[in-house]
Every structure is written in C-alpha cells, then in structure tokens.
Amino acid sequence: MVVGLEESLRLSVAALMQATGQSQRVVAGVLGLTQAQVSRRQSGASSWTLRDVDALAGFYGIDVLDLLAGPTRACEALVARQDRRAGTGKGAAR
C-alpha cells in the first residue's frame, strides 16, 4: 500500500503529537490556527499548507524533509534532536 504525501504528513503530525504529548490546541497555537482547523487538516477535510509544514518542522526542531518522509522518520529525527540537546548523540563530545 502506497501512502500519499498528505496522508504521510497527517501520520507524521499525529506521531509527533503523541511522542511529545502535544494536543491539537498546542499545535494550533503554534500555527496561528484554531483547534478545529488543525482537526480538519488532520482528518483530511482540508490540506496542510507549505507554511504549516515549515512551521511544524520548526516547532518540532526537525527538517521539513523528515516531517514529510513519514511518521517513523519524523520521530527518529525528533529523538536525534533530543539526543543532541542532551549531549548523548553519536557526535557528542565525551
């Protein structure tokens, strides 16, 4: 089964929200939207904009391409970012 870009993005956003404990209300605040608008984007009733994608990637501290690559890649990028911040990444000084 091939997942389209829109569905991949919805799955990525859902996975990142789950991983960080963020609600649609928090994401809406970051994007300058209402919770209902985020809900419509997540349900597929309306589409995410490129501005939304850019803002979401910035909010989660991951690359836009990682966000668009699907939930596994997005969550891996999130964990890598957290590891870098904690100094536990592979490239961390010892």
C-alpha positions in Angstrom: 0.0 0.0 0.0 1.4 3.4 -1.0 0.7 6.3 1.2 0.4 9.7 -0.4 2.2 12.8 0.8 -0.9 14.3 2.5 -1.6 11.1 4.5 2.1 10.8 5.3 2.1 14.3 6.7 -1.0 13.7 8.8 0.5 10.5 10.2 3.8 12.3 11.0 2.0 15.1 12.8 -0.1 12.6 14.8 3.0 10.6 15.7 4.9 13.8 16.8 2.0 15.0 18.8 1.8 11.6 20.5 5.5 11.4 21.1 5.7 14.9 22.7 2.3 14.8 24.5 1.2 17.8 22.4 -2.5 18.5 21.8 -4.1 19.9 18.7 -4.7 23.0 20.7 -1.0 23.5 21.3 -0.2 22.8 17.6 -3.0 25.2 16.6 -1.4 28.0 18.8 2.0 27.5 17.1 0.4 27.7 13.7 -2.0 30.6 14.5 -5.0 28.4 13.8 -7.9 27.1 15.8 -8.0 23.6 17.2 -10.9 23.0 14.7 -8.7 24.0 11.8 -6.0 21.6 12.9 -8.6 18.9 13.4 -9.8 19.4 9.8 -6.2 19.2 8.5 -5.6 16.0 10.5 -8.8 14.4 9.3 -8.1 15.2 5.7 -11.1 17.6 5.3 -8.6 20.4 4.5 -5.0 20.4 3.5 -1.9 21.4 5.3 -0.2 24.4 3.7 3.5 24.8 3.0 3.6 27.5 5.6 2.1 25.0 8.1 4.7 22.3 7.1 7.5 24.8 7.6 6.2 26.0 11.0 5.6 22.4 12.2 9.1 21.3 11.3 10.5 24.4 13.1 8.3 23.8 16.1 9.5 20.2 16.5 13.0 21.1 15.6 13.3 18.7 12.7 14.0 19.1 9.0 11.0 19.6 6.7 12.0 16.5 4.6 12.0 14.4 7.8 8.5 15.6 8.6 7.3 14.8 5.1 9.1 11.4 5.0 6.5 9.8 7.3 6.0 9.2 11.0 8.9 6.8 11.6 11.4 9.2 10.1 9.9 12.2 11.8 10.0 10.5 15.2 13.6 9.4 14.6 14.6 13.0 13.8 12.8 14.1 16.9 14.7 11.6 19.0 18.0 12.6 17.3 17.4 16.2 18.1 16.6 15.4 21.7 19.8 13.3 21.9 21.9 16.2 20.5 20.4 18.6 23.1 21.1 16.1 25.9 24.6 15.5 24.6 24.0 11.8 24.1 24.2 11.7 20.3 26.8 9.8 18.4 28.7 13.0 17.7 28.6 14.2 21.3 31.9 15.2 23.0 32.9 13.0 25.8 
